[in-house]
Amino acid sequence: MTDRPLVIVAPHPRTLEMIFTPDALAAFRERYELWETSGDEIAALPPERLAEARYLVGQPDLSADLLGAMTGLRAIVNVEGNFTDNMPYTACFERGIHVLIASAVFAEPVAEMGLGMALALHRSIASADADFRAGREVWGLDGNGSARLLSGSRIGIVGFGDLGRAVNRLLAGFRAEVLAFDPWLPASVLRDHGVAPASLDEILRTCDTVFVTAAITAENGHLFDAAAFARMQPGAAFILLSRAGIVDFPAMLEAARRGRIKVATDVFPEEPPTADDPARSTPNTLLSAHRAGALDVAFQRMGDMLLDDLTLMDAGLPPARLRRAERETVGRMRSKPVSKS
């Protein structure tokens, strides 16, 4: 026993060395007593230690009984970017336990990947490189038959949370007309960020590029189906950056196969896809293995944010850097927990 607050640490599939810089990890260990364990072993910890724990860092499944045993708990810090259905949120709210995620750390790297994907699709960068290496390159103007500019174009962002806002910031230099759709935000918030509020239909019908940055919820599963893709402009770019569940994947791949649209995705319904998954052979697509946000610098920002918010909560103040679960919306989230780092 020590006079330092007890933190139960079960960050799998992350590690403490992944989510902290060496200096930040040293500070974490100095300021707190850490009980490092795995998610499935938390319930077996001594009852007095469960009751003493002030914070839990990780994304383990928590039953109502286990949460009830943690009588001193003030916050659960989930080490991924989405709220998942793995704990009794209502009990957390009733007891004033903050449930936090570090989604903001992934926004910038994922947004940069999304911008790169959009440029690659509109300028055929990856396919032109492959053609050149195979000796079938097409030179000059003849090689730009389907090319479009981002500059001065109309761009849609579906979902305007941390990731959507990061995408919008990167688009500032392109002098584009940016439209945004987010049913959980008032139009005034969108305008404050310099984007035009729009319906999903308007974005699909009129935008050259559509960035999908919305979290998956109970309401938007397969929001992008065959009918949605049929409404898009021919040759438009569809960039999927958030979660696969928001898209009817077979319909998306069919639209790409027919040349109706160009598609880039960093996420898939099952990861990794099987060797014979149609996504691997569909033309007019650009594929990435769920790596857009997986940068060491992003993970290490997580540790800095965690320390900042623990310091605030130790002083009796609310967390300010990590995103808090909201009573009204967390039960509608449908993201799967991460299984890979």
C-alpha positions in Angstrom: 0.0 0.0 0.0 1.2 3.5 -0.8 -0.3 7.0 -0.5 -0.3 7.3 -4.3 -3.7 6.9 -6.0 -4.2 3.4 -7.4 -4.6 3.0 -11.2 -5.6 -0.4 -12.6 -3.9 -0.7 -16.0 -5.1 -3.1 -18.6 -4.5 -1.4 -22.0 -4.4 -4.4 -24.3 -3.9 -4.3 -27.3 -1.9 -1.2 -26.5 1.0 -1.1 -24.0 2.1 1.6 -21.7 5.3 2.0 -23.7 3.1 2.6 -26.8 0.8 5.3 -25.3 3.4 7.2 -23.3 6.7 8.8 -24.1 9.5 7.6 -21.7 9.3 10.9 -19.7 5.5 10.8 -19.5 5.6 7.1 -18.4 8.1 7.9 -15.7 5.9 10.7 -14.4 2.9 8.3 -14.5 4.7 5.7 -12.5 6.0 8.3 -10.0 2.6 9.9 -9.4 0.4 6.8 -9.3 0.6 3.2 -8.0 0.0 1.1 -11.1 -1.5 -2.4 -10.9 -0.8 -3.8 -14.4 -3.0 -6.6 -15.4 -5.1 -7.9 -18.3 -8.8 -7.2 -18.9 -9.9 -10.8 -18.1 -8.0 -10.8 -14.8 -9.4 -7.6 -13.3 -12.3 -9.5 -11.6 -9.8 -11.7 -9.8 -7.9 -8.8 -8.1 -8.2 -8.6 -4.3 -11.5 -6.9 -3.4 -9.7 -4.2 -1.3 -7.6 -3.3 -4.3 -10.7 -3.1 -6.6 -12.4 -0.8 -4.0 -9.3 1.4 -3.7 -8.7 2.0 -7.5 -9.3 5.6 -8.5 -8.8 5.1 -12.2 -8.9 2.3 -14.8 -6.9 2.6 -18.0 -7.8 0.3 -20.8 -10.7 -1.1 -22.7 -11.8 -4.2 -20.8 -15.3 -5.5 -20.6 -16.8 -4.5 -17.2 -19.9 -6.2 -15.7 -22.2 -4.3 -13.4 -21.0 -6.4 -10.5 -17.3 -5.7 -11.3 -18.0 -2.0 -11.6 -19.9 -2.1 -8.3 -16.9 -3.5 -6.6 -14.8 -0.6 -7.7 -16.3 1.8 -5.2 -13.5 4.4 -5.4 -13.5 4.6 -9.2 -13.6 8.1 -10.7 -12.8 7.5 -14.3 -12.3 4.9 -17.0 -9.9 5.9 -19.7 -10.4 3.8 -22.8 -7.3 3.6 -24.9 -9.0 3.6 -28.3 -10.9 6.1 -30.3 -14.5 5.0 -29.9 -17.0 4.2 -27.2 -17.9 0.5 -27.3 -20.8 -1.4 -25.7 -18.6 -3.1 -23.0 -19.7 -1.6 -19.7 -22.8 -0.4 -17.9 -22.7 3.3 -18.8 -25.9 4.1 -16.9 -24.3 3.0 -13.7 -21.2 5.1 -14.5 -23.3 8.2 -15.0 -25.3 7.5 -11.8 -22.0 7.3 -9.9 -20.3 10.2 -11.6 -17.6 8.0 -13.2 -16.2 9.6 -16.3 -15.8 7.3 -19.3 -13.2 8.8 -21.6 -11.7 8.1 -25.0 -8.7 9.6 -26.8 -10.3 10.0 -30.2 -8.7 13.4 -30.7 -5.2 11.9 -31.0 -6.2 9.9 -34.1 -8.0 12.8 -35.9 -5.0 14.5 -37.4 -3.1 11.4 -38.8 -6.3 9.9 -40.1 -7.3 13.2 -41.8 -3.9 13.4 -43.4 -4.3 9.9 -44.8 -7.7 10.9 -46.1 -6.4 13.9 -47.9 -3.7 11.8 -49.5 -6.3 9.2 -50.6 -8.4 11.9 -52.1 -5.5 13.3 -54.1 -4.4 9.8 -55.1 -7.9 9.0 -56.4 -8.5 12.2 -58.3 -5.0 12.1 -59.9 -4.7 8.3 -60.3 -1.4 8.4 -58.4 -1.3 4.8 -57.3 -2.7 3.3 -60.6 -0.4 5.5 -62.7 2.6 4.3 -60.8 1.6 0.7 -61.3 1.1 1.3 -65.0 4.5 3.0 -65.3 6.2 0.1 -63.6 4.4 -2.4 -65.9 5.4 -0.4 -69.0 1.9 0.7 -69.9 2.1 4.3 -68.8 0.1 7.0 -70.5 1.9 10.3 -70.9 0.8 13.9 -70.4 -2.8 15.0 -71.0 -3.7 11.5 -72.3 -3.0 10.2 -68.8 -5.4 12.5 -67.1 -8.7 11.6 -68.6 -10.5 11.2 -65.3 -8.4 13.7 -63.2 -10.0 16.3 -61.0 -8.7 19.0 -58.8 -9.5 19.4 -55.1 -8.7 23.1 -55.5 -11.9 25.1 -56.0 -14.1 21.9 -55.9 -17.1 21.1 -53.8 -16.3 18.7 -51.0 -18.6 17.0 -48.5 -17.8 15.8 -45.0 -20.2 13.3 -43.3 -19.8 13.5 -39.6 -18.2 16.6 -38.0 -16.6 15.4 -34.8 -12.8 15.4 -34.1 -12.0 13.7 -37.4 -14.4 15.7 -39.6 -13.0 18.9 -38.2 -9.4 17.8 -38.8 -10.2 17.0 -42.4 -11.8 20.4 -42.8 -8.7 22.1 -41.4 -6.5 20.4 -43.9 -8.7 21.4 -46.8 -8.3 25.2 -46.0 -5.5 25.6 -48.5 -7.6 24.2 -51.4 -10.1 27.0 -51.5 -12.8 24.4 -51.8 -16.5 24.8 -51.0 -16.9 22.5 -48.0 -20.3 21.1 -47.0 -20.9 19.1 -43.9 -23.7 16.9 -42.6 -24.0 15.9 -39.0 -27.4 15.3 -37.5 -26.0 15.5 -34.0 -24.9 19.1 -34.4 -26.8 22.4 -35.0 -26.1 24.3 -38.2 -24.6 27.1 -36.2 -21.7 24.9 -35.1 -20.9 23.9 -38.6 -21.0 27.5 -39.8 -18.7 28.5 -36.9 -16.1 26.1 -38.4 -16.5 27.6 -41.8 -18.4 24.9 -43.5 -21.8 25.0 -45.1 -24.5 22.9 -43.4 -26.0 20.5 -45.9 -28.2 17.4 -46.2 -26.7 14.1 -46.9 -28.6 14.0 -50.2 -27.1 17.4 -51.3 -23.6 16.1 -50.4 -24.1 13.0 -52.4 -25.6 14.7 -55.5 -23.2 17.7 -55.7 -19.8 16.9 -54.2 -16.7 15.8 -56.2 -15.3 14.3 -53.0 -17.1 12.8 -50.0 -15.2 12.1 -46.8 -17.0 9.8 -44.4 -15.8 10.5 -40.8 -18.9 9.7 -38.8 -18.9 7.2 -36.0 -21.1 4.1 -36.4 -24.4 4.4 -34.5 -27.7 2.6 -34.1 -29.2 4.9 -36.7 -26.6 5.0 -39.5 -25.7 1.4 -40.2 -25.4 0.9 -44.0 -26.3 4.6 -44.4 -24.3 4.4 -47.6 -26.2 1.8 -49.7 -26.6 1.2 -53.4 -29.2 4.0 -53.6 -26.8 6.4 -52.0 -23.9 5.5 -54.4 -26.3 5.9 -57.3 -26.9 9.5 -56.3 -23.3 10.4 -56.4 -21.7 12.3 -59.2 -20.1 10.0 -61.8 -16.4 9.8 -61.0 -16.7 11.3 -57.6 -14.3 10.1 -54.8 -15.7 8.4 -51.8 -13.2 8.3 -48.8 -14.1 6.0 -45.9 -12.1 6.9 -42.8 -14.3 6.0 -39.8 -16.0 2.6 -39.5 -17.0 0.0 -42.1 -20.4 -0.5 -40.6 -21.7 2.8 -41.9 -21.3 1.4 -45.5 -23.0 -1.4 -47.4 -19.6 -2.8 -48.6 -20.8 -4.9 -51.4 -22.8 -2.0 -52.8 -19.8 0.3 -52.5 -17.5 -2.2 -54.3 -20.1 -2.7 -57.0 -20.3 1.1 -57.6 -16.5 1.2 -57.9 -16.4 -1.9 -60.1 -18.8 -0.3 -62.5 -16.7 2.9 -62.6 -19.6 4.9 -61.1 -17.3 6.2 -58.3 -13.8 5.9 -57.0 -13.3 4.5 -53.5 -10.7 4.7 -50.9 -11.0 2.9 -47.5 -8.9 2.4 -44.5 -11.5 0.1 -42.8 -13.3 -3.2 -43.6 -16.2 -5.2 -42.2 -13.8 -8.0 -41.1 -10.2 -7.2 -40.5 -8.1 -8.5 -42.0 -10.2 -9.4 -45.1 -9.9 -12.9 -46.4 -7.4 -13.6 -49.2 -10.3 -13.8 -51.7 -12.2 -10.9 -50.4 -13.7 -9.0 -53.4 -12.2 -5.7 -52.1 -8.8 -7.0 -53.0 -9.6 -7.2 -56.7 -12.1 -4.4 -57.3 -10.9 -1.8 -59.7 -11.2 2.0 -59.0 -10.3 1.4 -55.3 -7.5 2.4 -53.0 -7.0 0.2 -50.0 -5.3 0.7 -46.6 -5.0 -1.8 -43.8 -6.6 0.2 -41.0 -3.3 2.1 -40.4 -4.4 5.7 -41.0 -4.3 6.6 -37.3 -1.6 4.0 -36.2 1.3 6.4 -35.7 3.6 6.3 -32.7 3.3 10.1 -32.3 -0.5 9.7 -32.1 -0.4 7.0 -29.5 2.0 8.9 -27.4 -0.2 12.0 -27.4 -2.7 9.7 -25.6 -0.4 9.5 -22.6 0.0 13.2 -22.4 -3.7 13.8 -22.5 -4.3 11.1 -19.9 -1.9 12.6 -17.5 -3.4 16.1 -18.0 -6.9 14.8 -17.2 -5.9 12.7 -14.3 -4.2 15.8 -12.8 -7.5 17.7 -13.2 -9.6 15.0 -11.7 -7.2 14.6 -8.8 -7.9 18.3 -8.1 -11.6 17.7 -8.2 -12.0 19.2 -11.7 -13.6 17.6 -14.8 -11.4 16.2 -17.5 -10.7 18.6 -20.3 -8.6 16.9 -23.0 -10.1 13.4 -23.4 -13.6 13.0 -24.8 -16.3 12.1 -22.3 -19.1 9.7 -22.9 -22.4 11.5 -23.1 -25.6 10.1 -21.4 -27.7 10.9 -24.5 -25.5 9.4 -27.2 -23.2 6.7 -25.8 -25.9 4.0 -25.9 -26.3 4.6 -29.6 -22.7 3.9 -30.5 -22.0 0.7 -32.3 -18.3 0.6 -32.8 -16.4 -2.7 -32.2 -13.4 -2.6 -29.8 -10.0 -2.6 -31.4 -8.2 -5.9 -31.5 -4.9 -4.8 -33.0 -2.5 -2.0 -32.2 
